[in-house]
Amino acid sequence: MQQQPKHGRLFWLGNAVLALAAVFLLFIDQVAQWLGTGAMALWMGMAALGVYLIVKDGGK
């Protein structure tokens, strides 16, 4: 009997995006100097995309 993988490709892609967003927070000060308030909007977009991908996967 072969087991199905618990999480699909979108789950892992979402986690990768969230990890990138976490690393982004480490450098938010430098990025904010370049982009201004757009840096926070970019971070929020990355976090939202990561969560969306994880939820869309639905444990397939």
C-alpha positions in Angstrom: 0.0 0.0 0.0 1.4 3.3 -1.1 0.8 6.4 1.0 -0.2 9.7 -0.6 1.9 12.7 0.2 0.2 14.7 3.0 0.9 18.1 1.5 0.9 19.2 -2.1 3.1 21.4 -4.2 1.2 24.6 -3.2 1.7 23.9 0.5 5.5 23.8 0.1 5.5 26.8 -2.3 3.5 28.8 0.3 5.9 27.9 3.0 8.8 29.0 0.9 7.1 32.3 0.3 6.5 32.7 4.0 10.2 31.9 4.7 11.2 34.5 2.2 8.9 37.0 3.9 10.5 36.2 7.3 14.0 36.8 5.9 12.6 40.0 4.3 11.7 41.2 7.8 15.4 41.0 8.9 16.3 43.5 6.2 13.1 45.6 6.3 15.1 48.7 7.4 17.4 48.7 4.4 14.5 47.9 2.0 12.4 50.7 3.5 15.2 53.1 2.7 14.9 52.1 -0.9 11.2 51.7 -1.2 9.8 53.7 1.6 6.4 52.6 2.8 6.2 50.3 -0.2 8.5 47.9 1.7 5.8 47.1 4.2 3.2 46.7 1.5 5.6 44.3 -0.3 6.0 42.3 2.9 2.3 42.1 3.5 1.7 41.0 0.0 4.3 38.2 0.4 2.8 37.1 3.6 -0.7 37.1 2.2 0.4 35.1 -0.9 2.2 32.5 1.3 -0.9 32.0 3.5 -3.2 31.9 0.4 -1.1 29.2 -1.2 -1.1 27.1 2.0 -4.8 27.4 2.4 -5.5 26.7 -1.3 -3.5 23.4 -1.1 -6.1 22.1 1.4 -4.0 19.2 2.6 -4.2 17.4 -0.8 
